[in-house]
Amino acid sequence: MSDTKLLSLGGVIVATALPYYEDASAPAGLAVDYDKYAEHCRWLVDNGCRGVGPNGSLGEYSSLTDEERRRVARTAIEAVGKDGVVVVGVHGPGSHQAKHWAELAAEDGAHGVLCLPPTMYRANRGEIIAHYEAVASAGLPVMVYNNPIDTKVDLTPGLLAEIAQIDGVVAVKEFSGDVRRVLEIKEKAPGLEVVAGADDVTLEALLMGATGWFAGFPNVFPAESALLYELATTGKLEEARALYEPLVAAFRWDSRTEFVQAIKLGMEQVGRYGGPCRPPRGPLTDEHRAGVTADMARAIDALAQRQAA
């Protein structure tokens, strides 16, 4: 069992996108490309990110078979090795499923887990606390995930103060979009790390005292994201703003329904493999594709000008 008091889950940890290849025998005709996925995880860490987060929403965990889901986590752990941390998504409809995935993550050598409240049920306060008690019992450090937009359950600062009393709960990924909460969480749960969860309020959250960024667009811009984190957390505000502002239009896609497809398209635009998504996610509409392409083009051009300066 890990000593959950020793491990911080801060820094830039990338919620990894998952590559597929066409295979008629696989679910929806798409098989997971584990080799490409391993290379991608390694590339992220080699470009300055602290670690990776397999089996999150961006990793399409809910579209995977149980066998695929465990193999994805193992692939990330093996690829990163001792050079980074792996925080595995263990989201589940109920505490018994989430606990099961947390136990497997511990068995496979993960450094921590990321966990939503019950995903298919608007749980009450007591049920939410019981859910996280079950997950924490697996022995890995737990980052709870507040995403009231998708789950309809809001882990308010007051509720987080209660959840933070659970041994093993060390951090919260805050995705409400309300940066005012960073300070309120720090006031009400001072021992809980606050991790920026939405790319388009990352700088704001870091300046308010967030210690991590559990991120989507670093799949596209890992080195620049690691630099942004460093600048923001070392007080270099003007430099951080100069880097952040040209990127934020692309980052806004991380908070939209089509965020998985948008980030995969962004990967394609910088020469990485993004590829398709499994259902229920379909291809981008022409309008959305044009929007992502334009926002990404501006970001890429700004970074090129920065490098040339």
N, C-alpha and C positions, 0 to 999 in steps of 0.2 A: 504494500500500500504506500502511495506517495505521501510525503510530508507536505500537505497542502499549504502550510504556513510559509514555505520557503520560496515558492515560485510566483513571480509576478507574471501576469498575462498582458503586460503592456507592450509598447512598441508597435511596429507595423506588422500585423499578421493578416495575410491575404486570404480572403474567402475565395477559394480557387474555383475557376470555371473548369468544366469537365469536357474533354474532347471525345467525340464518337466517330466511328467509321461505319459505312453502309454494310449491313450483314442481314440478309433476309431472315435468318434464323433467330435473330436477337429481338428483344422487345421493340416494337415500332420500327423494325428494320434497321436499328442503330445499336451497334455494340460499343462498349467503352474501350477506348484506346489507352490501355494502361501504360504502354511505353511512352506515348506522347505526354500523358499526364505526369509521369515520373520526371520527364525532362523539363516540363513546365514548372513543377514544384522546385526542382533544383535551380532553374533559371531565376526564379523569384528570390530565392535565398542568396544566390551568387550576386544578385544585383542590389543587395543591401537590405532586403526585408528581413525582419526577425524570424518569421515563420509562416506557416500556411494553415488554413482551416478547411479541411475536406468535409464534404457532406453537409454543407450549408444550403440555403435556398439557392444561392448562385451555383452551387454544385449539383443542383437538381436531385437532391437526395430522395425526394418523394417519388421520383420516376424510376428509381433503381430497385432491382431485386435485392433481397437480403444478402445474397452471396456477393453481388456487385458492390453493395454498400460497404461491407466489411473489407473487401479487397481494395476498394478505393482508399480507405483509411490506411490500410497496411502499406499500400504503394507510396502514399505520402510520407509515412514514417520511415520507410526504407530509403526513399529518395533523399530526404533531408538529412538523415543520419544524425550526427552529433553537432551539426552546424546550425541548427535552428530548432524552433519549437513547433509542435504540431498540436493544434487544438481542434478536436474532432466534433463535428455536429452530431448531437445525440437526440435530436428532436423526435417526439413521438406523441401520438394521441393521448396516451396515459402514462402514468409514472412507471408502470411495469415495463412498458416498451422502452422508455427513455433510460431507465435504470439498466436494462439489458444491454443497450448500445454503449452505455458508459462502462459497464463491466468489461465488454469486449475491447473497448478502447484502452482500458487499463491493462488488460491482458496483452494487447498488441504493442504496448510501449508508448502510447500517446503521453503528452505532457499536461494536457488539460482537456476539458470538454466545454462546448458551447451548447446551451439548452434554452429553447423557448418554453413558455408555459404550455399546458396541454393544447395541442394544435387544432383539435376539431371540436372544442367545447369551451364555452365561455365560463371558465372555472371561477369559483369564489375564492376569497382570501385564504380560508383554511385549506382548500384543495390545492391552491398554488404553493403554499408553504410545504404541504405534504409531498407535492411533486418534487420540489427541490431537495427536500430531505432524502427522498429515495435516490435521486441522482447522485447527491453528494456521498451517499453511503458506499458508492463504488470506489472511493478513495482518491480520485483525481481532483485537482483544483477545478472549480466550476465557475464559468462565466455565464451568468444568466443573461437572457436576451430579451430586451423590451422592444417589441414591435407591435404597438397597438393598432397600426394600420391594417396589418394582415391577420393578426390573431384575435382582435377585438378585446384583448385583455391588456390593461394598462398597468405596468409595474411602476406605480407612482413612487416618488421619493419616500413617502411614509411607509409604503409596503416594502420597498427595498430595504429600509432600515430593519424591518423584521426578518426579511430573507437573509440579510447579511449576518444575522446571529447564528445561522446554520454553519457548523464547522465544515470547512471546505469550500464555501462560497467566497470567492475572492474578488470578483469583478462583475460589472454589468456592461453589456454592449447596449448603448443608448441610441435608439433609432426613432424616437418620437419626433425628431426635428426641432425640438424646443431646447435651444442651448441654455436657457435659463435654468434648466434642470441640473446642469453640471454642478453648479454651486450648491443647489439645494440638496442634491444627493450627498455631496461632500459634507454638508452640515449635518444631515440626519443619519448618515451611515459613513462616518469618517474613516473607517478601516476598509471601505470598499473602493476598489479601483474603478474609475469611470473611463470607459473606452468609447471613442467616437464610432458610431455605427453607420452614419450616413455620410457619404463622401462630400456632399455639397455643403455641409456645415462643419467639416473637419477642422479647418483652421480656427474657426470660432470656438469650437469645443476645446481644442488644445490650448488656446489662449485663456480659457476659463479654468484650466487645470486638469483636463483629461490627460491620462498618462499613456493612452494607447489609441490605436486606430485599427479596427477590424474592417477590412477594406475590400472594395470591389474593383475600382479602376486601377489599383496597382497591378492587376493582371495585365494591364496595358502599359503602364508607366512605372515599373517598380523602382528604378533608380531615382527618378524624380520624386516619387512619393516618399522614399526613405529620406531624401534630402529635405523635403518639405517638413517632415516630422522633426528632423534634427534642427532646422532653423526655428520652427515654432516653439520647440521645447528648450531652446537655449537663448531665447529672448531676442532673436534677430527678426523682428517683426517686419521691417520694410522689405528685407530680402524674401521673407516667407510670402508676403503679399504679392510681390512681383512675380513669384513663381506660381502662386495659387490662382490669381485672377484669370489668366488666360485658360486655365484648365477647368474652371468651375462650371462652365456651360456644359462640357462633356460630363463632368461629375454629377450633374443634376439627373442624368439618366439613371444613376444608381438608385434614385428614390422613385422611379416610375415603374409601372406594371411590367414594362418590357425590358427591365434592367438586365436580365440574363442575355437576351438576344443582342441588346445594345453593347454590352461589354464584349461579347464574342465578336461582334462586327468591329469594334474598336481594336481588338487584337489583330484582326485581319488587316486593318489599315496601317498597323506598324510592322507588318510582316510576320506576325505570329499566326499559329493555327487557332481559329475560333470554332468554326464549323456549326452544324445544326444543333437544335435542341430536341429533346423528346417531348411528346405530348404530356401535359396539355399545352405546352408552349409551342406555338407555331412560328412561322417566319414573320419578320417585321413587315408591316404595310409599306407601301411605296413612300408614303408621307413620313413615317417614322424612320425609315432607312435614310431618306434624304436629310432628315434632321440630325441623326447621329453622325452621318458622313460629314455634314457641314460643321458641326460642333467639334468633331474630332480633327478636321482639317485645320481649323483655327488653332487648336491646341498644339498640333504637330508643327505648324508653321511658327508659332511662338517659341516652342522649344528649340527649333532649328536656329531661329534668330538669336536665342539666348546662347547657344553653343558657339555661334559664329562671332559673338561680341567679344 
